[in-house]
Amino acid sequence: MGKLEKEAVQVRRRGYLRDAVLTAVGGAGLLLVAMAAPNVLQLLGKTPIGKRFKDQTRSTLSRLAKDGLIRFEERGGKKFARLTDKGRDALAFEQQKRMLQEGRKKRWDRRYRIVSFDIAEKKRAVRIRLRTIMQSTGFIRLQDSVWVYPYDCEDFIALLKADLEIGKEVVYIIAETIENDQWLRDHFSLPRK
């Protein structure tokens, strides 16, 4: 495995752990920083894998706090993590993204959802991130800044716009038809005309 592949694996793992910790804090509402089982972490700390997991969890919690997604509180001499409003938004965004990626779809209502954007060159990094997210969640590119998806994804797009801070630069369209759409129907396994 090359250097770039190893770095990519580390970034993905960090993202998985970040999402897992956010979900745990969000699901519990308030999470004991020692993960509600301090003895387990102490036992894990004695193994090489456990030590790395413990360290990664702590650094993930620190990163989440630094990013403003969680905040730490003390109650009865114990330290707890709680989601902030920004953390709740990030968690909702990740859950919506996961739902689209996993393909939890209802019956197709014969409408396409089109997302069009016009993001200035000075925000190039945001534009690239938007395209990457669109592709990774299953949208298909019609043109450079026009993407299509056959199922309701309005909530996801609203959260994405908020996350990337690009309100008016992104337009969500619901279309009845797209000319010569058979290739889209084939791609998404939709009924033929």
C-alpha positions in Angstrom: 0.0 0.0 0.0 1.4 3.4 -1.0 1.8 6.5 1.1 -1.3 8.2 -0.3 -3.4 5.1 0.2 -2.3 4.8 3.9 -3.1 8.5 4.4 -6.5 8.0 2.9 -7.2 5.1 5.2 -6.3 7.1 8.2 -8.5 10.0 7.2 -11.5 7.6 6.6 -10.9 5.9 10.0 -10.8 9.3 11.7 -14.1 10.2 10.1 -15.6 6.9 11.2 -14.5 7.4 14.8 -15.7 11.1 14.6 -19.1 9.9 13.4 -19.3 7.1 16.0 -18.5 9.5 18.9 -20.9 12.1 17.6 -23.6 9.5 17.3 -22.9 8.1 20.8 -23.0 11.6 22.3 -26.1 12.5 20.3 -27.9 9.3 21.2 -27.1 9.5 24.9 -27.7 13.2 25.1 -24.9 13.4 27.6 -22.0 10.9 27.5 -19.6 10.2 30.3 -16.2 11.0 28.8 -14.8 7.8 30.1 -17.4 6.2 27.8 -19.5 5.1 30.7 -17.1 2.2 31.4 -13.8 3.5 32.7 -12.7 0.1 33.8 -13.0 -1.2 30.2 -10.8 1.6 28.9 -8.3 0.9 31.6 -8.2 -2.8 30.6 -8.0 -1.8 26.9 -5.2 0.6 27.7 -3.0 -2.4 28.7 -3.2 -3.8 25.1 -1.5 -2.2 22.1 -4.8 -2.0 20.2 -6.7 -0.8 23.2 -4.2 1.9 24.0 -4.4 3.2 20.4 -8.3 3.1 20.5 -8.3 5.0 23.9 -5.9 7.6 22.6 -7.9 8.0 19.3 -11.2 8.4 21.2 -9.7 11.1 23.4 -8.2 12.9 20.5 -11.5 12.7 18.6 -13.3 14.1 21.6 -10.8 16.9 21.8 -11.1 17.6 18.1 -14.9 17.7 18.3 -14.7 20.1 21.2 -12.2 22.3 19.3 -14.6 22.3 16.3 -17.4 23.4 18.6 -19.5 20.2 18.0 -19.4 19.1 21.7 -18.7 20.8 25.0 -17.5 19.3 28.2 -19.4 19.6 31.5 -18.6 18.4 35.0 -21.2 16.9 37.2 -20.5 15.2 40.5 -16.8 15.3 39.8 -17.2 13.4 36.5 -16.6 14.9 33.0 -19.4 14.5 30.4 -19.6 15.5 26.7 -22.7 17.1 25.4 -23.6 18.0 21.8 -23.8 21.7 20.9 -26.3 23.0 18.4 -23.6 22.9 15.7 -22.9 19.3 16.8 -26.6 18.4 16.4 -26.6 19.9 12.9 -23.4 18.0 12.0 -24.9 14.8 13.3 -28.1 15.3 11.3 -26.1 16.0 8.2 -24.1 12.8 8.6 -27.2 10.8 9.2 -28.9 12.2 6.1 -25.8 11.5 4.1 -25.6 8.0 5.3 -29.2 7.4 4.4 -28.6 8.5 0.9 -25.5 6.4 0.6 -27.2 3.3 1.9 -30.0 3.8 -0.5 -32.9 3.8 1.9 -35.4 4.9 -0.8 -39.1 4.6 -1.1 -40.9 4.1 -4.3 -39.9 6.6 -7.0 -42.4 9.3 -7.4 -41.3 9.9 -11.1 -39.7 13.2 -10.2 -36.0 14.1 -10.4 -34.3 16.2 -7.8 -31.8 18.6 -9.5 -29.2 20.5 -7.6 -27.5 23.3 -9.4 -24.8 25.6 -8.0 -22.8 28.6 -9.0 -19.9 29.0 -6.5 -17.3 31.7 -7.1 -13.7 30.8 -7.8 -12.6 32.3 -4.5 -14.6 29.5 -2.8 -13.1 26.8 -5.0 -12.4 24.5 -2.1 -16.0 24.6 -1.1 -17.1 23.9 -4.7 -14.8 20.9 -4.8 -16.0 19.6 -1.5 -19.6 20.0 -2.6 -18.9 18.0 -5.8 -17.2 15.3 -3.8 -20.1 15.0 -1.4 -22.6 14.9 -4.2 -20.7 12.1 -5.9 -20.2 10.1 -2.7 -23.9 10.2 -1.8 -25.0 8.9 -5.2 -25.9 12.0 -7.2 -25.1 11.9 -10.9 -23.5 14.8 -12.7 -25.5 16.2 -15.7 -23.0 19.1 -16.1 -20.2 20.5 -14.0 -22.5 22.3 -11.6 -25.8 20.4 -12.2 -26.4 17.1 -10.4 -29.5 14.8 -10.3 -31.0 12.4 -7.8 -34.3 10.6 -8.2 -35.5 10.6 -4.6 -36.4 13.3 -2.1 -33.2 14.8 -0.7 -34.3 18.3 0.3 -33.4 17.9 4.0 -29.9 16.6 3.0 -29.4 19.6 0.6 -30.6 22.1 3.3 -28.1 20.6 5.8 -25.3 20.5 3.2 -25.9 24.2 2.4 -25.8 25.1 6.1 -22.7 22.9 6.6 -20.8 24.5 3.7 -22.3 28.0 4.3 -23.5 28.3 0.7 -27.1 29.4 0.9 -28.1 31.2 -2.3 -25.4 29.6 -4.4 -27.2 26.3 -4.5 -30.6 25.7 -6.0 -32.8 22.7 -5.4 -35.2 21.8 -8.2 -37.9 19.2 -8.6 -38.4 18.2 -12.2 -41.1 16.0 -13.8 -39.0 15.0 -16.7 -35.5 15.2 -18.1 -35.0 14.9 -21.9 -33.4 11.5 -22.9 -33.4 10.3 -19.3 -33.2 6.5 -20.1 -29.5 6.4 -19.0 -30.5 7.9 -15.7 -33.3 5.4 -15.2 -30.9 2.6 -16.0 -28.3 4.0 -13.6 -30.7 4.3 -10.7 -32.6 1.1 -11.6 -35.8 3.1 -12.1 -38.8 1.8 -14.1 -38.6 2.2 -17.9 -41.0 4.6 -19.7 
